[in-house]
Amino acid sequence: MTEEQWEEWKKEVDTILDSKVEEWKLLGYEKVKKEEIWDCFMKKLPRLDAPEPMRLYWVVSELFHLKVNDYMNWLTLEAYQGPSWFDNEDAVSFRLDSFKKEQSHR
């Protein structure tokens, strides 16, 4: 499927995504967003046994079956795969005397 087709289907399942957000908020996950649920589903899609040709009703069914545990695992992996804190090559001074100087200026 093309990116444009997925975007059309995403519009079609918008109410299901809203439903998932409400469901998971009732379970205590207050910061969940429907865009993240869709991204989680899209990341999980290659591992699913998708029918050929793929139908919208199958996507709806899979979204309803998406568990909060799948979402939390996806968030964790996204956090691990995020930008590295060590990409910056600038030297950092961890000398105690430089820390004391900063404290005395406050």
N, C-alpha and C positions, 0 to 999 in steps of 0.2 A: 504494500500500500504506500501511497505517496504521503508526504507531509501535509498536503492540502486536504486529502481525504481524512487523515487523522484529526485535523483541526475541525472539519465539519462534524465528525462523530463526537468530538469533545463538546461542541455546542449542543448536540443532540442529548448528551448524557449529563448536561449541566445540573439538572434537578437531582440526579442520582448522586453526583458529587456533593451537592448541598445536603442531601440526606446523610451521606457518610460523615460529613463534618458535624452535623447535629448529633448523630449517633456517638461519635467518638468524644464529643464535648460532654455528653451525658456520662461517659465513662471516666471523665476527669482530664482529658487531653484538650486543654483550653486553647492552645496555640495552633491547632491544626488548621491548614488552609487547603481549599479544594485544588488549587494549582499543584500543591505538593502531593496530594492524593493521586492526581492524574500522572505526575512525574513518576511516582512510585509504581503505579500500574504499568506505565510504559517501560520502566526498567525491568519489571517482572515479566513482561509479555514474552520475551524470547524463551523463557524457561517453561512457559505454559504449553499445553498440547492444543494449539489453536487449530480449528477446522479450516479446511481450504475449500472454497473461498470463505474468508472470515465474514461473519454476519454481525450486524449491530446487536441483535438479541444476545449473542454470545458475549460480547463486550459488556453489556449491561449485567448479565449474570455474573461474570467474573468480578466486576466492580462491587456487586452486592456481596460477593464471597470474600472480598479483600478484608483481611483481618488487621486489627490495630498492631499486632505483633509484626506483621509484614512491613507496615509503615515505620515502626520504630527501628527495625533492623535496617531498613533503607536509609533512614535518617542517620543512623550510626555510621553506616558505610560512607555516606556522603560527607560526613564530618571527617572521617579518616582520609578520604580522598581529596579533601579541600586543599587550599593553597598551603604550601609549607611555610612555617615560620622562619625557616632557615634559608630561604631563597635570597635574602639580603646578605651580601658579603661584607658589609661594613663591620669593622671591629667594634666590640663592645667591651668596655672596661668594667671589670668586676672587682676593682681594688677597693679595699675598705676605706682608704684615705679619701678617695673621690666621693664615696658615699657620705662621709662625715662633712666634707665641704658643702655638699648639697643641703644637708640638714642644717648647717649653721647659717645658710642664706635664708632660711624660712623664718 
